[in-house]
Amino acid sequence: MNREAARIRIKSLRETILHHNMRYYQLDDPEISDADYDFLLRELIDLETQFPDLAAPDSPTQRVGAPPVEKFGAVIHRTPMLSLANAFSDEEIREFDRRCHRFLESETPILYIVEPKLDGLAVNLLYESGRLTVGSTRGDGTVGEDVTFNLRTIPTVPLTLACAGAKSAPHDVCNAEIPEKIEIRGEICMEREAFAYLNRRRVEQGEPPFANPRNAAAGSLRQLDSRITARRPLTLFGYAVGTVEGAPFRTQQEVLRTLAAWGFQVNPLIRHGADIEECIRYYHQMDGIRDQLPYEIDGIVIKVNDLLLQERLGFVSRSPRWAVACKFAAVRESTVIEDIVVQVGRTGVLTPVAVMRPVRVGGVTVSRATLHNEDEVRKKDIRIGDTVLIQRAGDVIPEVVGVVQTARTGAEKPFTMPETCPECGSRVVRMQGEVAHRCIGISCPAQIREHIAHFASRGALDIEGLGDKMVSQLVTSGLIHDPADLFRLTREQLLGQERMGEISAKNLLTAISRAKKPPLDRLIFALGIRHVGEQTAKRLAQTYGTLDALMAATNEDLQAVRDIGPEVAAAIAGFFREPANLKVIEKLRHAGVTSREIPLPRATPLTGKKIVFTGTLARLGRNEAKALVESLGGEVGSSVTKSTDYVVAGDAAGSKIEKARRQGISILDEETFLAMTGGKTE
């Protein structure tokens, strides 16, 4: 076949295969057999292999996967993928509705959209000019992992946006233009039947089965070899959009209809909620049929339907005010506690852990559960030998709910916290006002292992190849005693470790060397300061700019930083007063570890000020105005409070103006605001 004939045949095959994909995945009404479909796909693969210049990124052959990649890249979401606040009862659902009404200052019933909360993995798909260009995991909500090649292998992920004519897509939603750019959010999951089949195959091949469909879906999507992903029975349900350029939506219902029209699988059980009571009835209906569904769900999601109301409601912390996840009650099972052991964490905290007779809870085999602390054990009167009720909190974390008192025989043994550390034999203390028992041994192996593993973890210095097992080997062999020792390791020392060859040693040394110039916030997080997570580390880095400036900060200085209270400030100041910690920091510097300094923000009229917008701005979009305020060191609030410094009023300003007047808060028009900030004025 010559090139021109191949081009015509490839075009025809692609159109035919895409048509049959739509019939199979969107309409559930296939027109040809699987064997005939496979024959068409094989012919297309052969032709594209013979004429590689005729291959295209949106060809159906992309479903078969690509060779392995070394590591997933990072993708910044244009609009953050936020987590949802939870509700666990009818009353908590009603309180969500009351909060929405209070914030909107309206008594008019709010129209909601209710949908099953699929137990899978959230992803973000970026389409440009209708073509899928980047697909990523949720990650931390701001930055996810690039899994584009893997997502392309999933049949229900459209490679291009076009009106598919799905049953659930009314014909009148196909007249909108495809946006120039759009982020589409969805849930990757694995249906129960497909999961059972996959596990049967794995057992037959001598591989360990997956614990549950969610773990199977997550593990399948995060394969470095997308050809493995292509063989896994994954499916995508679209449910939302992020950034949209060129085609605004008015309601969540319109979003869902359009996604279905573009070829996305949209859950057929999504419904309207005329008021919150109708949403609650749906919540109980879904709970009653959850075990009959072809996929696992752990609750429902309620969303305000009107997108303008969503914008007015805004966000609190990292969750939207306009949506809530309503979780089902956890499934409970009974088992026997065979022992209670104590684990030592990287901060020296001793945690009692129940070792139990294995039991299936909500589709997962559970054999261990944290008992948190000695007070919790005493409160629940948990003893070794007790029969207990187990549930998975939020359908995820195993927890002991309580003891079955009637099952006691008298042979059960009470638990007491040890007086010496089970890892190093040092004294165990409980500080006044704390529930935790801590090992005070500065050379406790458990703390060293955990602390170094944390130091090298992805959110910290991200030293690839330095996992828990390797850290444990290096500590046990006496090669490292603190994080600074990592940067003194040699090729000869690594080659002496178990399962460490020439290439692995070279790669690890390269990763360690690359970690010597981390961003300041990652270095702060890596130090393992108590109460300092990734977000607090970013705040400290932005405030102080250098590690030296942070180390010199007093308790009072730290409390002046936004969102840092007395307990966190005391932990930070105390960390940098500890001689052993200062010694490690000095060793890190001698080893060449230096963070990249962050330029401190210049003082502006908005530095430290809280701004609230109301009404419609003529020259700035709401997101653009928020970005302008934040770039000048200010903060945008959603409601007028005593801490508000300015209210910026646009056209059709609402009741916030009157509230600001009553509280004596300065009110600016858009022109004055722009003049103050140096923004657009024409």
Secondary structure, DSSP 8 states (H G I E B T S, - for coil): --HHHHHHHHHHHHHHHHHHHIIIIISS--SS-HHHHHHHHHHHHHHHHHSGGG--TTSGGGGG-----SS--EEE-SS------EE-SHHHHHHHHHHHHHHHT--S---EEEEEEESSEEEEEEEETTEEEEEEE-TTSSEEEB-HHHHHTSTTS-SB------TTS-GGGTTS---SEEEEEEEEE--HHHHHHHHHHHHHTT----SSHHHHHHHHHT-SSHHHHHTS--EEEEEEEEEEES---SBHHHHHHHHHHTT----TT-EEESSHHHHHHHHHHHHHHGGGSSS-EEEEEEEESBHHHHHHH-EETTEETTEEEEE----EEEEEEEEEEEEE-TTSEEEEEEEEEEEEETTEEEEEEE--SHHHHHHHT-EET-EEEEEEETTTEEEEEEE-GGG--S--EE----SB-TTT--BEE--TT-S-EEE--TT-HHHHHHHHHHHTSTTTT--TT--HHHHHHHHHTTS-SSGGGGGG--HHHHHTSTT--HHHHHHHHHHHHHTTS-BHHHHHHHTT-TT--HHHHHHHHHHHSSHHHHHH--HHHHHTSTT--HHHHHHHHHHTT-HHHHHHHHHHHHTT---B--------TTTT-EEEEESB-SSS-HHHHHHHHHHTT-EEESS--TT--EEEE-BT--THHHHHHHTT-EEEEHHHHHHHHT----
